[in-house]
Amino acid sequence: MRRFFDSTDKIESHSHDFLSLIYILNGEGKYEMGGRMYDVSSGTFFICNPDVTHHRILTGNQRIEEFHVGISDLRLKGLPENHLIPKNEEPLFDFKHYGQAFLNSIGEVMVEQQKNDETSILMLKCIIMKMLVYIIKERYISVCKPKKPVISLERYEKTEMVNNIRAFITENYMKPLSLAQISANTYLSPIYVSKVFKEAVGESPITYLIRIRLSKACELLENSDIPIKDIAEQVGYPDAYYFSKLFKKYFGVSPAHYRRVKEKPVFRVPSSED
């Protein structure tokens, strides 16, 4: 569902007998859709009904990362089979309310594809159904939203994203990690991820990562005789000097001192990071 294309990929104009959702994740170029030409870039989204001709046009060094999903057996009242919008309607679709939620769902699809376990097919169907609901809500019923919704969908999506980031950091703290890598796991921008995470947790993803790493280091310092250099490597810091410097910054003492004292200092975020 996620593919990369460049100017060497030559594809003639074609059509399908199923519905196609085409979202440009990165890059820029042109797209022919139903005989019309469109400039495309990150965030461009097409709803391509069955039998509508389309193809991408890339020249020179242009490269595109594209998310594409085909959907069949779709029946909406008042529309032909496998149609999501009326025939001859503009295929270029612009989200005003559910764009971020739709993009989050694309990220969920990619994560589920990577898992590829016995439940993945069912999960993918559920996620794609959710994507269709976002489009339907945006296109047909967004203007009819109640004044006081029972559930805040945006809040739910943000909570789910924060929980996924926490789990990802907890499972991978011992590996080299940056904000860009943490964000890539959610398929969202680093700025957005950092903002939402800090609003929910009270600290940035990187400070949270440091907290997890140093708390694991404290466990090893208290419960083992492992050399500090080895502890540093086990919690994701190959440079023992940097590890010791960071440890002292957040605990006020060196790792060696922490190991010796009975009354252990607690993790404290420096005021400059508040």
URHUKA-V851174 format. One line per field, one symbol per residue. phi: phi as a letter, one per 20 degrees, with the letter a starting at -180 (. if undefined). psi: psi as a letter, one per 30 degrees, with the letter a starting at -180 (. if undefined). burial: # if it has 24 or more other ideal C-beta (glycine too) atoms within 12 Angstrom, else .. A space follows every 10 residues. Layout:
phi = ???
psi = ???
burial = ???
//
This chain:
phi = .dbdccfeee cfgbbcecfc dcceebnbrc cecmnddcfc bgnfcdddfg mefaaecccl efbcdcdccd ccldcdgncf gmddcggmfg ffddedddff fffgfgffgf fffffldfdf ffffffffff fffffffffd cffdfffcff ceffffffff fffffgffff ecgfefccff fffffdmcfg ffgffffffe dnbfgfffff ffffffffff fedbdfgggf fgffdocfef ffgfffgffe dncfgffgfe ffeefdfcfg gfdf
psi = fklkkaffjj klklllglkk kjkjelalbl kkjhflkkkl akfkkkjjlk gkkllljklb gkkkkkkkkk klhkjkkfll kgkfllkgkk fjkjkfegee eeeeeeeeee eeeeehaffe eeeeeeeeee eeeeeeeeee gffgkleike kjeeeeeeee eeeeeeeeee fgfflkklee eeeeffhlke eeeeeeeeee fflleeeeee eeefeeeeee eeglgkkeee eeefggjfje eeeeeeeeef fflleeeeee kejkllkkkk fff.
burial = ##..#..... ........## ########## ####...#.# ..######## .#.#####.. .########. #..#...... .####..... ###.#..### ########## ##........ ...#..##.# ##.######. .......... ..#...##.# ##.###.##. ..#...#.#. .##.#####. .###.###.# #.######## ########.# #......#.. ##.####... ..##.##### #.###..##. ......#... ....
//
